[in-house]
Amino acid sequence: MLETLRIELWEHSAPSPMDLFAHAPRLRDFTAGERVTEKSLTIPWDQLQHFFINRNTNQPRQVLALLALVSNVERAQFRVSTIGSVSPHTEAPGSVQLRNLRSLIVDFHNMDPLPFMAILHMPNIRELSLAIDRPLESLRPFWASLSSHGTLEKLALYWNNVLARIAKYRLDMPDIVHVLEDVKQLRVLELPQSGPTFISEDFLQRFALLDQSRAPILGPNLQTLLFHYLYGIDFQSFARTLQSRFPPGSEVTLKTVTILCPRRDLASTLETFQESVWWDQIRDVGINIQLQASESYAVWW
């Protein structure tokens, strides 16, 4: 019985809706090509659990229309962009209900992600991977919406074009502080792009603050932190911050810190780290700090 289906349509290849797979009671995984629309194909959309669009599409409305059909999907992944000043939600559904969605991976190009994401109703979302080419600060209303559900546990962020290398588009201290402020239930934060400018003096001061019960104020539930190595990071200050965040006798809630670096530099960087005082200081706190080849990180953008 058919459980997995992938459809690619070429231009003008489907003059009428394809209904060959209209009756597929076990179909759970569907990968749609760029030109697949809600009008070009008839399948049991509402029984799909995994939905993917395997190419970049410049038709956000079509993506939203397809998402409206897969109302029971648990995992979705797609890339979406706009051309010029086209509104991402032109003629789109007012709200797309995805009540079973647990994992979402979205790669945005040349568009503001907020209007698109505001249409999605995801009350049970657990994992979100988001690639954008706009300032992260613009997403604060979205973080607030996610926080109201209290379900998001894992967030991965990436900047996906040349503009991401410009300072105002890079992750800076206010951005990441606001994310951790707005999504307090976050357990895993991944920042796989090189240049983690969030590790600034101001960020470290905020990350070290405790409330009256000696619990961390910023990211109180954070258990895993992943970021890319950048020459110039003050790891000694980072270690002191973690010592302040988790003083002796307190519960160490941050379990793992993973630092990415190119495989060619892995051995020499690890040797340098292990010879550094701060490396042992972080481990003495009770945190598993580790180095990982950036090439081994699963690319989702």
Backbone bond lengths (Angstrom), bond angles and torsions (degrees), N, CA, C in turn:
res aa  C-N    CA-C-N  psi(-1)  N-CA   C-N-CA  omega(-1)  CA-C   N-CA-C  phi
1 M - - - 1.467 - - 1.534 109.92 -
2 L 1.327 116.34 142.32 1.456 122.26 -176.64 1.529 111.11 -70.67
3 E 1.351 116.11 122.31 1.459 121.11 178.22 1.525 112.25 -116.60
4 T 1.343 116.85 -27.25 1.461 122.22 -177.63 1.519 109.60 -127.87
5 L 1.326 117.08 135.10 1.464 121.24 -176.75 1.517 109.54 -139.66
6 R 1.334 115.14 137.67 1.464 121.67 174.43 1.524 108.32 -130.10
7 I 1.310 116.82 127.53 1.462 122.07 -177.22 1.524 109.49 -124.15
8 E 1.335 116.48 126.90 1.455 123.09 172.31 1.525 107.83 -116.82
9 L 1.315 117.16 129.27 1.457 121.58 178.26 1.519 109.49 -117.18
10 W 1.332 115.90 133.37 1.451 120.70 174.45 1.517 108.66 -93.06
11 E 1.283 116.77 161.88 1.458 120.32 -178.12 1.522 110.52 -57.87
12 H 1.320 116.06 130.69 1.468 124.18 -179.95 1.521 112.67 65.83
13 S 1.335 118.14 15.61 1.469 119.07 -177.74 1.515 112.30 -83.92
14 A 1.332 117.90 -12.61 1.462 119.91 -177.42 1.532 109.98 -130.71
15 P 1.346 117.57 80.74 1.469 120.62 -178.12 1.520 113.27 -64.25
16 S 1.324 117.26 -24.06 1.460 121.73 177.54 1.521 108.39 -134.96
17 P 1.319 118.02 158.46 1.466 120.35 -178.26 1.523 112.64 -56.44
18 M 1.315 116.50 134.79 1.460 122.05 178.33 1.527 108.72 -83.62
19 D 1.324 116.88 120.75 1.466 120.14 -177.53 1.520 113.10 -118.41
20 L 1.338 115.99 17.42 1.461 120.78 -178.18 1.526 111.91 -58.87
21 F 1.344 115.80 -32.44 1.465 119.96 -176.00 1.534 111.51 -109.57
22 A 1.312 116.13 25.82 1.463 120.04 -178.35 1.524 112.09 -63.66
23 H 1.325 116.48 -31.34 1.466 120.89 -179.91 1.526 108.56 -115.49
24 A 1.317 115.67 91.43 1.468 122.62 179.51 1.521 106.94 -138.16
25 P 1.325 117.29 81.90 1.470 121.10 -170.21 1.523 115.13 -62.83
26 R 1.353 117.71 -19.55 1.466 119.76 -179.04 1.527 113.00 -105.37
27 L 1.298 117.28 5.13 1.459 120.17 -179.06 1.526 110.24 -65.10
28 R 1.335 116.17 123.68 1.460 121.13 -178.67 1.529 112.43 -125.91
29 D 1.340 117.66 -33.28 1.461 121.81 -176.03 1.522 109.54 -113.00
30 F 1.332 117.02 127.69 1.459 120.36 179.58 1.519 110.07 -134.67
31 T 1.342 115.61 128.68 1.454 122.49 174.88 1.518 108.20 -113.18
32 A 1.317 116.69 121.51 1.459 122.01 -176.21 1.516 110.62 -103.18
33 G 1.324 115.88 137.02 1.450 120.88 172.68 1.518 110.51 -74.89
34 E 1.322 115.65 174.11 1.464 120.95 -173.23 1.526 112.62 -59.76
35 R 1.327 118.29 -35.77 1.466 121.12 -173.62 1.523 113.55 -96.15
36 V 1.299 117.68 5.82 1.462 119.87 175.90 1.528 108.66 -73.11
37 T 1.319 116.17 127.57 1.455 121.87 177.92 1.519 109.26 -127.40
38 E 1.319 115.67 173.70 1.458 120.11 178.94 1.522 112.09 -66.83
39 K 1.350 117.23 -16.91 1.463 121.24 -178.33 1.528 113.12 -99.19
40 S 1.324 117.33 -11.01 1.464 119.74 -175.46 1.516 113.52 -95.49
41 L 1.319 117.56 -8.66 1.462 119.98 -172.03 1.523 110.20 -148.28
42 T 1.322 115.47 139.15 1.460 121.11 175.00 1.517 109.02 -117.06
43 I 1.313 116.54 112.09 1.460 122.83 176.09 1.528 107.32 -140.13
44 P 1.318 118.65 166.17 1.478 120.21 177.21 1.530 110.55 -74.12
45 W 1.322 116.17 76.94 1.460 122.03 -173.89 1.521 112.72 -55.96
46 D 1.321 116.57 -40.93 1.462 119.41 -171.34 1.520 114.42 -72.60
47 Q 1.341 117.92 -6.25 1.460 118.85 177.63 1.532 112.09 -101.82
48 L 1.339 116.79 -0.69 1.466 120.12 179.79 1.525 110.55 -69.32
49 Q 1.340 115.03 140.08 1.464 121.41 175.81 1.523 112.01 -106.78
50 H 1.332 116.62 -30.74 1.462 122.02 -179.62 1.525 108.60 -126.20
51 F 1.330 116.57 128.38 1.462 121.31 -177.00 1.522 109.15 -133.29
52 F 1.347 116.12 128.26 1.460 121.49 -177.68 1.528 109.91 -134.28
53 I 1.318 116.05 144.84 1.462 121.91 167.98 1.514 105.61 -115.41
54 N 1.335 116.23 117.07 1.463 119.40 -166.53 1.523 113.89 -89.98
55 R 1.319 118.66 3.93 1.455 120.63 176.05 1.520 109.26 -136.03
56 N 1.330 114.36 158.45 1.454 118.54 175.98 1.525 109.89 -68.02
57 T 1.302 116.95 136.07 1.458 120.98 177.82 1.519 110.09 -124.04
58 N 1.329 116.00 140.64 1.461 120.10 177.16 1.521 110.98 -100.79
59 Q 1.332 115.58 26.90 1.459 121.64 178.93 1.536 109.91 -122.86
60 P 1.323 117.98 75.62 1.470 120.02 179.87 1.523 112.90 -55.25
61 R 1.341 116.83 -35.67 1.460 119.56 -179.97 1.515 111.25 -60.58
62 Q 1.339 116.85 -40.11 1.462 119.99 179.30 1.525 111.15 -65.69
63 V 1.325 116.56 -38.62 1.468 119.81 177.92 1.523 110.05 -62.22
64 L 1.315 116.46 -44.77 1.464 120.09 179.25 1.524 111.53 -63.99
65 A 1.335 116.50 -38.38 1.461 119.88 178.78 1.525 111.05 -64.45
66 L 1.335 116.79 -39.52 1.464 120.18 177.61 1.525 110.64 -67.70
67 L 1.329 116.65 -41.75 1.465 119.71 178.89 1.527 111.25 -62.09
68 A 1.323 116.56 -33.71 1.463 119.69 178.13 1.525 111.43 -64.57
69 L 1.342 116.69 -27.15 1.465 120.62 179.24 1.523 111.86 -78.51
70 V 1.342 116.84 -35.34 1.473 120.14 -174.96 1.529 109.14 -91.23
71 S 1.291 116.58 60.07 1.463 122.35 -170.33 1.521 113.86 -66.02
72 N 1.336 117.67 -19.02 1.464 120.63 -178.42 1.527 112.91 -106.25
73 V 1.318 116.88 11.26 1.460 120.65 -176.06 1.533 110.31 -64.37
74 E 1.343 115.78 144.05 1.462 121.91 179.59 1.524 112.30 -104.82
75 R 1.339 116.10 -25.43 1.463 120.20 -179.49 1.523 108.87 -141.48
76 A 1.329 117.03 133.26 1.461 121.51 -178.80 1.520 109.75 -139.43
77 Q 1.343 115.07 148.28 1.465 120.57 178.65 1.519 108.89 -149.73
78 F 1.342 116.63 134.17 1.460 119.97 178.25 1.524 110.02 -163.96
79 R 1.352 114.57 162.81 1.459 122.64 173.50 1.518 107.34 -117.55
80 V 1.300 116.60 138.18 1.459 119.63 -176.50 1.522 109.39 -144.30
81 S 1.345 115.55 144.86 1.460 120.65 -178.73 1.522 108.87 -146.68
82 T 1.322 116.02 172.79 1.453 121.31 173.65 1.512 108.55 -129.15
83 I 1.329 115.51 158.43 1.459 122.14 176.96 1.519 107.90 -109.91
84 G 1.312 116.74 125.33 1.451 119.68 -179.62 1.511 111.43 66.20
85 S 1.315 115.59 -132.75 1.464 120.63 -175.16 1.516 112.84 -106.78
86 V 1.327 117.60 23.17 1.457 120.81 -178.95 1.522 109.80 -62.68
87 S 1.307 116.35 132.14 1.461 120.28 179.28 1.514 109.85 -72.09
88 P 1.350 118.76 132.81 1.458 120.90 -177.97 1.515 113.19 -67.64
89 H 1.329 117.44 -17.57 1.452 118.18 -176.51 1.528 112.99 -114.94
90 T 1.339 116.94 18.13 1.453 119.81 177.83 1.522 110.41 -59.38
91 E 1.309 116.86 124.43 1.460 123.63 178.94 1.526 112.01 59.89
92 A 1.301 117.42 21.64 1.466 120.66 -179.13 1.521 109.95 -88.06
93 P 1.335 116.47 161.31 1.467 118.87 175.27 1.522 110.80 -59.42
94 G 1.329 116.41 146.98 1.456 119.40 179.35 1.511 112.41 -66.13
95 S 1.328 116.72 -31.98 1.459 121.88 178.76 1.519 108.89 -153.17
96 V 1.304 116.04 134.89 1.466 121.58 176.90 1.523 107.50 -110.67
97 Q 1.319 116.07 116.46 1.460 121.83 -176.11 1.533 110.51 -88.82
98 L 1.319 116.14 115.87 1.467 122.41 179.42 1.534 107.77 -127.29
99 R 1.294 115.90 69.37 1.463 121.27 -171.70 1.525 113.51 -71.13
100 N 1.329 117.59 -22.65 1.466 120.30 -179.25 1.527 112.75 -98.78
101 L 1.319 117.16 -1.28 1.457 120.30 -175.44 1.523 110.60 -66.61
102 R 1.340 115.63 124.45 1.463 121.66 179.22 1.527 111.93 -108.61
103 S 1.342 116.57 -32.95 1.462 120.71 -174.90 1.527 109.69 -134.67
104 L 1.333 116.17 129.68 1.463 121.40 179.97 1.519 109.56 -134.45
105 I 1.342 115.50 129.54 1.463 122.45 175.19 1.523 107.23 -121.07
106 V 1.341 116.97 119.44 1.461 121.43 -178.31 1.521 109.75 -131.35
107 D 1.330 115.36 132.35 1.456 122.57 178.10 1.529 107.52 -116.83
108 F 1.333 116.87 107.08 1.462 121.82 -178.12 1.522 110.58 -95.68
109 H 1.336 116.12 138.33 1.459 121.91 175.61 1.522 109.31 -128.72
110 N 1.316 116.25 129.66 1.460 121.92 171.97 1.526 112.49 55.73
111 M 1.302 117.45 39.94 1.458 119.92 177.41 1.520 110.41 -158.50
112 D 1.306 114.34 151.85 1.456 121.36 174.89 1.526 107.75 -76.07
113 P 1.322 118.82 119.11 1.464 119.86 -176.76 1.524 114.36 -72.49
114 L 1.337 117.61 -19.24 1.462 119.63 -171.93 1.531 113.81 -62.24
115 P 1.358 120.70 -48.36 1.470 119.08 179.70 1.522 112.69 -60.22
116 F 1.332 116.73 -37.30 1.464 120.95 179.18 1.523 110.42 -67.01
117 M 1.335 116.48 -50.60 1.459 120.15 -176.06 1.528 111.71 -67.53
118 A 1.329 116.81 -28.65 1.462 119.81 -179.79 1.524 112.01 -65.54
119 I 1.333 116.96 -22.73 1.464 121.42 179.41 1.525 111.16 -76.19
120 L 1.331 116.92 -26.38 1.461 121.08 -175.87 1.525 110.76 -81.80
121 H 1.314 115.94 127.25 1.469 121.40 175.96 1.521 107.33 -105.16
122 M 1.342 116.36 107.81 1.465 122.10 -172.40 1.528 109.40 -127.38
123 P 1.300 119.04 71.89 1.470 120.94 -173.13 1.515 114.76 -68.70
124 N 1.353 117.71 -14.44 1.464 120.16 -177.32 1.527 112.84 -120.19
125 I 1.324 116.87 22.28 1.457 120.50 -178.36 1.529 110.18 -65.03
126 R 1.331 115.96 133.71 1.468 121.79 179.89 1.529 111.90 -110.70
127 E 1.338 116.32 -38.61 1.463 120.85 -175.28 1.525 109.59 -130.11
128 L 1.329 115.90 132.02 1.458 121.42 179.21 1.519 109.47 -134.12
129 S 1.336 115.80 125.38 1.460 121.91 173.76 1.521 106.90 -116.33
130 L 1.322 116.71 124.14 1.454 121.16 -169.94 1.523 110.26 -132.53
131 A 1.338 116.12 120.64 1.459 121.76 174.39 1.523 108.04 -110.59
132 I 1.315 116.83 128.11 1.458 121.01 -176.79 1.519 109.97 -138.60
133 D 1.342 115.83 166.05 1.460 120.27 173.85 1.530 110.18 -126.13
134 R 1.321 115.27 27.07 1.464 121.82 178.09 1.525 109.30 -125.11
135 P 1.326 117.38 162.19 1.471 119.56 178.57 1.521 111.50 -57.99
136 L 1.296 115.63 135.47 1.461 121.31 -178.41 1.525 111.91 -64.66
137 E 1.310 116.32 -27.50 1.459 120.65 -176.64 1.524 111.98 -58.06
138 S 1.335 117.25 -29.45 1.466 120.61 -178.07 1.524 112.48 -66.33
139 L 1.326 117.32 -13.92 1.461 121.00 -176.87 1.529 113.46 -92.37
140 R 1.316 118.39 5.91 1.470 119.36 -177.54 1.532 113.37 -55.27
141 P 1.345 120.01 -40.21 1.476 118.33 176.28 1.522 112.54 -61.03
142 F 1.337 116.24 -33.34 1.465 119.97 179.02 1.519 110.67 -69.78
143 W 1.350 117.31 -42.20 1.470 119.65 177.73 1.527 110.21 -60.47
144 A 1.319 116.03 -40.07 1.466 119.66 180.00 1.523 110.74 -63.34
145 S 1.335 115.86 -39.38 1.467 119.66 178.36 1.520 110.95 -64.60
146 L 1.333 116.61 -44.16 1.464 120.25 178.60 1.522 110.87 -62.28
147 S 1.313 115.66 -41.47 1.459 119.56 -177.99 1.521 111.57 -63.10
148 S 1.326 116.77 -31.53 1.462 119.85 -179.30 1.521 111.87 -64.54
149 H 1.351 116.44 -26.85 1.468 119.90 177.08 1.529 111.30 -79.05
150 G 1.334 116.35 -29.76 1.461 120.58 177.14 1.514 114.72 70.58
151 T 1.344 117.64 21.76 1.467 119.64 -175.19 1.524 113.88 -112.12
152 L 1.342 118.76 -21.81 1.461 120.66 -174.55 1.522 110.44 -67.37
153 E 1.335 116.28 122.46 1.458 121.80 -178.16 1.525 112.88 -112.45
154 K 1.334 117.34 -28.84 1.465 120.63 -175.68 1.521 109.71 -129.56
155 L 1.341 115.83 130.39 1.456 121.99 178.92 1.517 109.21 -132.67
156 A 1.341 116.00 127.11 1.462 122.12 174.56 1.522 107.92 -120.02
157 L 1.335 116.97 134.35 1.461 121.76 -176.48 1.518 110.24 -127.17
158 Y 1.353 115.07 140.97 1.465 120.20 -179.57 1.527 108.87 -148.14
159 W 1.336 115.97 145.07 1.468 121.61 175.67 1.516 108.22 -106.60
160 N 1.344 117.18 124.22 1.456 119.05 -160.04 1.516 117.58 -111.69
161 N 1.334 120.10 18.19 1.461 117.78 172.64 1.517 110.15 -150.79
162 V 1.321 116.08 -174.15 1.458 120.72 -174.23 1.523 111.58 -58.96
163 L 1.329 116.62 -35.27 1.458 119.69 -179.70 1.517 112.02 -60.17
164 A 1.334 115.61 -24.65 1.463 119.33 -178.99 1.519 111.71 -63.99
165 R 1.325 116.86 -18.73 1.460 120.02 -179.44 1.530 112.00 -85.61
166 I 1.323 115.44 -10.80 1.454 119.51 176.97 1.523 108.71 -78.14
167 A 1.303 116.43 140.00 1.467 120.46 -171.10 1.522 112.93 -52.11
168 K 1.338 118.44 -43.31 1.467 118.76 -173.87 1.522 112.33 -70.93
169 Y 1.340 117.66 -14.66 1.461 120.19 178.68 1.520 111.75 -98.53
170 R 1.302 117.10 -5.76 1.456 120.40 -178.61 1.520 109.95 -86.17
171 L 1.305 114.60 158.41 1.459 119.54 179.68 1.523 109.27 -70.39
172 D 1.320 116.98 113.61 1.457 119.21 177.71 1.521 109.60 -113.07
173 M 1.318 115.96 179.36 1.456 120.77 -172.99 1.523 113.39 -57.32
174 P 1.348 119.94 -49.72 1.469 117.82 -178.59 1.522 112.58 -59.10
175 D 1.330 117.36 -37.54 1.461 120.30 -179.11 1.518 111.67 -60.15
176 I 1.322 116.76 -54.49 1.461 119.29 -174.42 1.523 110.68 -71.30
177 V 1.320 117.58 -31.96 1.462 119.89 175.09 1.518 109.84 -61.81
178 H 1.322 117.01 -43.21 1.464 120.50 -179.51 1.523 111.82 -66.72
179 V 1.320 117.24 -37.18 1.466 119.74 176.68 1.526 109.90 -61.04
180 L 1.326 116.55 -47.97 1.462 120.36 -178.67 1.526 111.90 -69.88
181 E 1.326 116.55 -29.15 1.465 119.56 174.73 1.522 111.16 -70.06
182 D 1.332 116.11 -42.00 1.463 120.67 -173.16 1.520 112.95 -79.81
183 V 1.330 117.21 -31.81 1.471 120.71 -177.48 1.525 107.76 -115.92
184 K 1.304 115.72 74.19 1.464 121.15 -172.92 1.521 113.29 -66.89
185 Q 1.333 117.20 -23.38 1.464 119.59 -177.40 1.527 112.63 -82.09
186 L 1.340 117.94 -1.08 1.461 121.94 -175.44 1.529 111.46 -59.29
187 R 1.330 115.54 130.85 1.463 121.47 179.19 1.527 112.57 -106.12
188 V 1.326 116.95 -31.21 1.466 121.64 -177.17 1.524 108.85 -129.29
189 L 1.331 116.45 127.99 1.463 122.10 175.83 1.520 108.42 -126.39
190 E 1.343 116.32 122.28 1.462 121.82 -179.08 1.524 109.54 -120.53
191 L 1.338 115.67 128.29 1.461 123.15 179.15 1.522 107.35 -129.41
192 P 1.344 117.81 77.37 1.459 121.08 -168.36 1.518 115.39 -76.84
193 Q 1.323 118.66 -9.96 1.456 119.70 -178.03 1.520 110.61 -78.91
194 S 1.329 116.19 142.95 1.465 120.09 179.28 1.525 109.56 -65.29
195 G 1.299 115.30 148.72 1.450 120.34 -179.38 1.503 113.56 93.08
196 P 1.352 118.83 54.83 1.472 120.74 -178.72 1.520 111.13 -77.29
197 T 1.332 116.51 77.09 1.458 119.82 -175.56 1.519 112.90 -69.47
198 F 1.340 116.89 -1.24 1.464 118.54 178.75 1.522 112.30 -70.50
199 I 1.335 118.20 -20.00 1.466 119.83 -179.97 1.527 108.43 -82.98
200 S 1.305 114.28 76.01 1.458 121.91 178.64 1.525 108.92 -110.49
201 E 1.318 115.89 171.50 1.467 119.93 179.18 1.525 110.88 -61.46
202 D 1.330 116.13 -41.56 1.465 119.72 -179.39 1.523 111.44 -65.31
203 F 1.342 116.14 -42.49 1.466 118.99 179.17 1.524 110.67 -62.16
204 L 1.319 116.60 -44.61 1.460 120.12 -178.08 1.527 111.20 -62.31
205 Q 1.323 116.85 -36.85 1.466 119.51 177.07 1.522 110.74 -63.38
206 R 1.329 116.73 -42.99 1.467 120.33 179.48 1.525 111.27 -67.97
207 F 1.323 116.83 -37.73 1.462 121.94 -176.76 1.524 111.44 -69.34
208 A 1.323 116.45 -21.11 1.466 120.59 -178.21 1.524 113.04 -88.69
209 L 1.326 117.86 -12.78 1.464 120.65 -173.62 1.524 112.07 -69.83
210 L 1.340 115.22 141.00 1.463 122.14 179.18 1.524 109.52 -120.83
211 D 1.330 115.34 153.78 1.459 119.13 174.93 1.530 109.72 -86.98
212 Q 1.319 117.04 -172.74 1.467 120.75 -175.70 1.523 112.92 -65.17
213 S 1.329 116.39 -23.05 1.468 119.62 178.63 1.528 111.84 -92.52
214 R 1.341 116.49 9.70 1.466 123.52 178.85 1.528 112.18 68.20
215 A 1.310 116.42 27.84 1.462 121.69 174.98 1.525 108.45 -101.53
216 P 1.342 118.29 145.32 1.465 120.91 179.21 1.525 111.71 -58.74
217 I 1.318 116.27 139.41 1.464 121.34 178.57 1.524 110.65 -84.15
218 L 1.324 117.16 -43.94 1.464 122.15 -176.92 1.529 109.88 -93.17
219 G 1.319 116.77 120.69 1.461 120.11 -178.29 1.507 112.44 61.08
220 P 1.324 119.28 53.88 1.470 121.04 -173.56 1.517 114.22 -62.99
221 N 1.333 117.81 -23.03 1.466 120.68 -178.34 1.521 113.35 -104.56
222 L 1.333 116.89 5.94 1.463 120.50 -176.21 1.526 111.00 -65.00
223 Q 1.334 115.96 125.62 1.462 122.02 -179.21 1.524 113.00 -113.30
224 T 1.333 116.90 -28.85 1.463 121.17 -176.89 1.519 109.60 -134.88
225 L 1.324 116.01 129.84 1.462 122.11 177.54 1.521 108.49 -126.42
226 L 1.327 116.75 126.78 1.463 122.15 178.73 1.518 108.66 -126.52
227 F 1.334 116.72 132.31 1.458 120.72 176.17 1.522 109.24 -151.77
228 H 1.328 115.74 168.15 1.462 121.78 -177.05 1.527 110.17 -93.29
229 Y 1.319 115.71 140.72 1.461 121.38 178.92 1.524 110.77 -65.64
230 L 1.310 115.44 139.96 1.457 122.05 175.25 1.516 108.35 -139.33
231 Y 1.318 115.89 128.33 1.457 119.82 178.34 1.530 108.88 -60.46
232 G 1.291 115.87 130.18 1.454 119.88 179.82 1.513 113.63 109.65
233 I 1.329 117.62 -9.81 1.461 119.43 175.20 1.530 108.93 -64.93
234 D 1.302 115.85 132.86 1.466 121.11 179.15 1.531 108.35 -85.68
235 F 1.324 115.65 85.74 1.458 119.89 -177.36 1.527 112.27 -69.73
236 Q 1.327 117.01 -26.10 1.459 118.71 177.20 1.530 110.44 -64.83
237 S 1.331 116.25 -41.73 1.465 119.84 175.88 1.522 110.91 -67.32
238 F 1.323 116.59 -35.17 1.465 121.02 177.10 1.528 110.04 -61.49
239 A 1.337 116.11 -42.13 1.469 120.40 178.59 1.528 110.81 -64.37
240 R 1.331 117.13 -42.53 1.470 119.94 178.96 1.529 110.89 -63.77
241 T 1.320 115.84 -36.11 1.466 119.91 177.41 1.518 110.79 -62.31
242 L 1.321 116.71 -44.59 1.462 120.50 179.72 1.526 111.22 -67.31
243 Q 1.323 117.10 -34.13 1.467 119.80 175.68 1.528 110.67 -64.95
244 S 1.330 116.48 -38.16 1.468 120.26 178.27 1.520 111.39 -72.63
245 R 1.324 116.26 -35.95 1.467 121.13 -179.41 1.524 111.07 -66.87
246 F 1.321 115.69 -34.62 1.466 120.49 -178.40 1.529 109.67 -127.16
247 P 1.329 117.57 77.89 1.468 120.55 179.80 1.527 110.55 -67.93
248 P 1.329 117.59 160.85 1.470 120.84 -179.80 1.524 111.84 -52.39
249 G 1.321 115.05 134.30 1.453 120.77 179.51 1.514 114.88 91.94
250 S 1.328 117.24 -10.21 1.465 120.27 179.92 1.527 110.03 -91.97
251 E 1.323 115.87 163.73 1.465 120.72 177.44 1.525 109.43 -78.87
252 V 1.328 116.38 126.20 1.462 121.35 178.92 1.528 107.70 -87.84
253 T 1.319 116.37 98.82 1.468 120.76 -176.57 1.521 112.44 -83.51
254 L 1.334 117.80 -27.06 1.461 120.81 176.12 1.526 108.23 -81.00
255 K 1.325 116.68 107.78 1.462 121.33 -172.69 1.523 113.37 -89.00
256 T 1.346 116.93 -37.38 1.463 120.01 -170.97 1.518 111.09 -138.56
257 V 1.323 115.98 134.00 1.461 122.99 170.35 1.522 107.10 -120.85
258 T 1.330 116.55 118.59 1.464 121.87 -179.29 1.520 109.30 -113.07
259 I 1.327 115.46 128.51 1.461 121.80 179.83 1.524 108.31 -112.37
260 L 1.327 116.82 124.59 1.460 121.55 178.51 1.519 110.50 -90.53
261 C 1.331 115.56 143.18 1.460 120.60 171.59 1.524 108.42 -153.80
262 P 1.338 119.02 158.05 1.465 120.69 -179.09 1.526 111.55 -58.16
263 R 1.314 115.72 145.14 1.466 120.82 -177.30 1.529 111.45 -58.61
264 R 1.324 116.66 -35.18 1.464 119.55 -178.27 1.526 112.26 -63.64
265 D 1.335 116.44 -24.24 1.466 121.04 -178.84 1.522 112.65 -103.88
266 L 1.318 116.98 2.38 1.459 120.23 -170.06 1.527 112.16 -61.87
267 A 1.323 117.13 -50.59 1.463 120.73 -175.07 1.527 111.63 -63.52
268 S 1.332 116.56 -47.29 1.464 119.52 -177.48 1.531 111.54 -68.49
269 T 1.321 116.53 -37.75 1.466 119.75 179.18 1.521 110.81 -67.33
270 L 1.329 116.24 -42.47 1.462 120.06 178.75 1.522 110.73 -62.18
271 E 1.326 116.74 -41.33 1.465 119.99 178.86 1.531 110.90 -61.95
272 T 1.330 115.98 -42.95 1.463 120.38 178.40 1.522 111.29 -63.56
273 F 1.330 116.03 -43.78 1.464 120.41 179.75 1.526 111.18 -61.39
274 Q 1.321 116.17 -46.79 1.460 120.25 -175.40 1.523 112.42 -67.56
275 E 1.324 117.04 -20.20 1.459 120.97 176.82 1.529 112.21 -88.71
276 S 1.328 115.99 -3.13 1.463 120.86 -176.75 1.525 110.95 -91.60
277 V 1.315 116.02 145.13 1.462 121.35 179.98 1.521 110.87 -62.63
278 W 1.330 116.83 -39.77 1.470 120.25 -174.97 1.525 112.14 -63.17
279 W 1.343 117.40 -30.96 1.470 121.21 -179.66 1.537 110.31 -60.85
280 D 1.326 115.41 -48.44 1.469 119.84 178.73 1.524 111.43 -68.62
281 Q 1.324 116.91 -33.77 1.463 119.63 179.09 1.531 111.16 -62.47
282 I 1.316 116.29 -42.12 1.467 119.92 179.17 1.519 110.34 -66.54
283 R 1.328 116.59 -42.00 1.465 119.59 178.31 1.530 111.18 -65.42
284 D 1.328 116.70 -35.89 1.468 119.93 179.17 1.529 111.79 -65.79
285 V 1.322 116.95 -26.83 1.466 120.30 175.29 1.520 110.58 -64.56
286 G 1.352 115.43 -28.86 1.458 120.63 -177.08 1.511 112.81 111.84
287 I 1.337 116.20 16.43 1.464 122.03 -179.07 1.521 109.11 -103.24
288 N 1.314 116.35 133.22 1.456 121.88 176.17 1.521 108.64 -83.27
289 I 1.321 117.23 99.88 1.452 121.29 177.70 1.517 108.22 -97.48
290 Q 1.325 116.45 133.12 1.461 120.63 -174.28 1.521 110.94 -144.65
291 L 1.327 114.40 156.69 1.457 122.21 178.10 1.520 108.29 -109.53
292 Q 1.327 116.43 137.89 1.467 121.11 -176.76 1.521 109.70 -135.86
293 A 1.330 116.70 139.29 1.463 120.75 176.65 1.526 109.59 -63.46
294 S 1.323 116.43 127.61 1.464 119.53 -178.29 1.520 111.70 -61.87
295 E 1.347 116.63 -27.90 1.465 119.70 179.03 1.522 112.48 -67.21
296 S 1.320 117.18 -21.29 1.464 120.44 -179.15 1.523 112.55 -87.10
297 Y 1.316 116.48 -8.08 1.463 119.86 176.45 1.524 108.30 -75.00
298 A 1.300 117.05 127.14 1.467 121.61 -175.87 1.525 110.31 -64.69
299 V 1.331 115.86 115.57 1.461 120.68 -178.93 1.520 109.86 -75.68
300 W 1.313 117.20 124.54 1.460 121.68 -179.77 1.528 111.85 -118.16
301 W 1.325 118.10 -7.87 1.457 120.94 -178.20 1.524 111.03 -97.21
